[in-house]
Amino acid sequence: MDKKIAVVGAGLGFVLARYLAKKYFKNEIGLYDKDKKLINHLERKREHPLHFKGYTLPENVRVSSDLREIIRDSDILIIAVPTQHVREMARETREYIKKDAILLNVAKGIEMGTGKRISEILREELKDNFKYAVLSGGMIAQDLVKEDPLSAEIASRDDKISLYLQDIMSSRIFRIYRNNDVVGVEYTGALKNPLSIGAGIAKGLGYGDSTMGALISRGGLEIERLAIKLGAKKETFALGGLAGIGDMITSCLGETRNRRFGELIGRGSSVEEALKIFKERHQLVEGYYTVKSIRQLADRAGVEMPIQAQVFQILYEGKNPVEALEELMNRELK
């Protein structure tokens, strides 16, 4: 492979840069983060100071806090920054991005205020000077860094791009499937995060697997209805879909930030206390922000989402989680 790859964001980006550097050991992989203290540590120790302890970066990963240095002349730019920072990142990079570069997004969220998907944000800021794809599925960074067998989907409107990236990203531990439903893959990647918080709350309250099964199946149906109303394709949500049901199951049952955040609330922590704990861990809970955008999107689209509505009320209106669950269970029978 003779293409230059750059990764922006050293959270999940750390894991992806490490993975690609091991696969393409003769190629230099660029890794950028605006946190200069983090970059200095990575340059010296080659190990993340907060996460993924014991896993070092190969020597062919070049880390830098100089954005221009990392992305200049890159053929593939992997976006691994939090959703609420994507617009700022796009504005900072637009004069350096190579014409017709491929932007592969791995962030999962909806922009607060605008309700925009990440591809929409990038189109606004970068116009049409790039090619776009999104990588999504039930993949936890900690599992990928351990080299557990994982699968995900790459979605692009251009079949040539998804086929090309499928080959670039696949390996003996990471199996990639193709999808052409960018809208559906972006929406389900974002919308499952508040559902994961809801699953965590139920877990924290002490409920078992039967409750989880009901929550995932009914919550997944809510996500499907909204996403399809907003332009997604139904097949993205079929059994076997990694960006759909696969991601929902992993996020709701696995050791994910959103689920663990919800579990703290279910066990009695206030939202503020739970947010503080994750801030101290330098971890972002995307679902906390996304649920606010979902409420606006659902209202505009006229789609009823009772589970997401209850999660919103718990997080932003101080509703008691037990009361929220009772209200869900006592809705009019369908």
N, C-alpha and C positions, 0 to 999 in steps of 0.2 A: 504494500500500500504506500503510495507516494504522495498522499494528500496530507495537508497540514491541518491538525485538529487543535482547537482551543476550547477550554472549559471555563465558563464564567460562574464563579461561586464555589466556595471550597467547603460546602457541607456535603450534600449528596455528590456534588462535583468532585470532591476529594476521592470518593469511591470510584466514580466513573473515570476520572483521570488515571487512577491506579490500575483499574481494569484494562483500559485501552493501552496503557504503557506496557503492561505485561503481555498483552496480545501482540502489539506492534513494537517489540523491544528494540527494533532498529530505527524507529521514528521518535522524534521529539514531540511530546504532548505538552501544550501550554496550559497552565492553571492560574487563573486570576482570582483575587479577592480584594475588595477595597480596604479590608482590615489589615493594616500594615503590620500590626503586632502578630497576627496570625500568620501572615506570609513570612515574616522574619523567623518565626518558630519553625515553620515548614521547611525553610531553607536550611536551617541549622540541624534540626532533629529528624526531618523527613517523616514525622509522625504527627497526627492531629492532636493538639493539646487538650481537647475537650471530648472528642468522640473517637471511636474506632481504635482504641488503645491496643498496641501490639502489632498494628499493621502499618508498614512503612511505604513511602512512595519510591518507586524505582528511580534510578538515576536519570532516566530519559524523560522524567517529568520536570519541566522548567516552571518554577513558580515565580510570580511577580505581582506587585501591586500597581504596576504600570500597565494600564488597560491597552494602550496603543501598542506597546511592545508585544503583548500576548496575542491580540487578535489580528494584527496587521498581516495581510496575505493569507489568512486562514481560509481553507476551503470549507471546513465544517466548524460551526460555532455552536457549542452545546450550552444552552441557557439553563443554569441551575441556581437561580436566585429566587427568593420569595416573590410571589405574585405581585405584592404591593410595591416592589422595587423594580419591576420589569420596565415600566415606562421610563424611569430615570436611567436605567441601564441602556435602553434603546437610544435615548437622547445623547448619552455619553459616547456611544459606539458608532453612531451613524456615519460620521465622517471617516471612520477607519475601516468599516466593513467592506471587504472585497466585493465587487460587483458579481452578482449571481452566486454568492456564498450560500451554503445550506445552513439554515438555522434549525437546530434540533432542540425543541423545548422539552424539559422534563419537569417543569414546575406545574403545580396543580392548584388552581384557584381562579377566582373571579375578582376583578378590580373593584374595590369599594367605591361607591359614588357613581361610577359609570355603568357597572354591570357588564363590563367588556371581558371577553375571553382574551387569552394571551395573544393569539394570532391577530385579533382585531386591534389590540394595542400596538403590536409591531407594525401592522399595515398603516396605522395612523402616523406613527413616528418615522418609519423607514420607507414608506410608500411601497413601490414594487421592486425595490433593488435587492431582492433576496428570494431564496426558495425556502419553503417552510415544511416542517414535519414535527409531529409530537410523539414522544415515547411515553407510554403509560401502561399500567398493569399492576398486578399484585406483587410489587417488588419492594421489600424493605431494605434500606441501605445496609443495615447490619448483616443481613443475609447475603447480600451481594459481595460484601467485603470478605465474608467467610468462604465465599465461592460455593455456596449451596446451589443446587440446580434451580434456576428460575426461568420464567417465561414472561414476555410482555408483547405489546403490539406497537408498531410504528405506523402512524396514520399520516398520509399526505394526499392532496388532491392530484398529485402527479405520480402515476404508478412507477415511473422510472426512478424518482427520488426515493420512494419507499423500498423499492427493490434494491437500490444501491445501498441505502442505509441498513437494510436487513443484513446484507452481506458484511458491512463494516462492523456492526454491533454484535452479530451472533458469534457464539463460541460453544465449546463443549459444556459450559456451565450456564450459558445464557441463550435461550432459544427465542427468537423473534418471529412474530407473525406480522403480516401486512394488513392494513385496513385503509380504506379511502374516505372514512367518515371523520374528518377533522372536527366538525362541530360536536358530534356525539362523544368522541374520545375526550375532547377538552371539557365538555360539560360533566360527564360522569366522573372524570378525575377530580374535578372541583367539588361536585355535589356530594360525593360519598364521604367527604371529610366531616361535615356536621352529623351525618348518619353514624360515623365512627364515634363521635363524641356521645351521641345518644346510646350507642352500644356500651360505651364505657360507663355511662351513668347507670344503666341497668345492671352492669356487672358490679359496680360499687354498691348498689342497693342489695346485692346478694342474690339476684335472680340467675337462673341456670340456662342451660343450652336451649331449652325449648323457647324461652323468651327471646334469646338471641336469634333463633331461626325465624321466628315471627317478625322480629324487628328488621332483619336483613331483607326478608322477602317482601314485606309491605313497604319498607322504606325504599327498597330498590325499585318497586313499581312506581312510587312517587317520582323518583329521579327519572325513570324512563318516560313517564308522561310529560314532564316538563321539558326534558331534552328534545323529545320528538316534536312537541309544540313549537320549539325554538329552532327546528331545522335538522335535528339528528335523524339517523336512520335506525329503524327498529332492529335490524340484524346485529347492531353493535351490542344490544342488550340480551342476545340469545345465550343459551347455555353454551359454554365453551369460549365465550368472549372474555379475554383476559383484561381488557380495559374496562369492561362492564362488571359482570358478576364476580370475576376473579379478583378485581381490585376491591370491590365491596367486602367480600368475604375476608380477604387479607387485612384490610383496614379495620374491620369491626372485631375480628377475633385475634389479630396478631399484636405484637408489641410495638404499636404505633403511637406517635405522640398524641394524636387526637383521641384515641381510645383511652390512653393513660390519663389524659387531662380530664376526660369525662368521668373516669373512675374515681378520681380525687373528689369531684363534686358529688358523686353518688355516695361517697363515704362521709360526706359532711363538710368538706371544705367549701368556702365561698368561691365564687368565680374569681374574685380579686386575689385570693390566697393561691388558687391554682395557677393563675397567670404568673404570679410572682415566682412560684417554684420553677416554672418553665423558663422564665426570664433569667433566673439565677443559673440555670443549666445551659443557657445560651441556645434554647430551642424554641422555635416558632410554632404556634398552634394555628395552622392555616384555617381550620374549620371554624374557629372563633370569629374570624372576619368574614368568611364565605357565607355563613348562615344569614348574615345581614343582607348580603347581595341577593341570596336566593329568595328571601321574602319579597324583595322588590320585583325580581323577575317573575315569580309566581303570581303576584298580584297583577302585574301587567299582562301576563299571558292568560290569566283567569284559570289557573290550575290549582286545585286544592291539594295541599301537602300537610296533612295533620301532624305527622311525626316531626318534620322539619319545623313546623310552627311551634310545637312544644319545646323543641331544643332551643329555638330563638327566645321563647319566653323564659326559659330557665336561665339562659346566659345573659339576657339583656333586661329582663323585667323582674328578676328575682323570684320566679315561680318555684315552689317546692317540687322537687323531682317526683316524690310519691304522688302528689296531687296531679302532676302532669300525666303520669302513667295511668292513674285511675280515670282521668278524663279521656284518654285514648281508648281505654277498655270499655268505657260506657257511652261511646259514640253510638249514633243510630246504627242498627244492624244493617248490613248490606247483603 
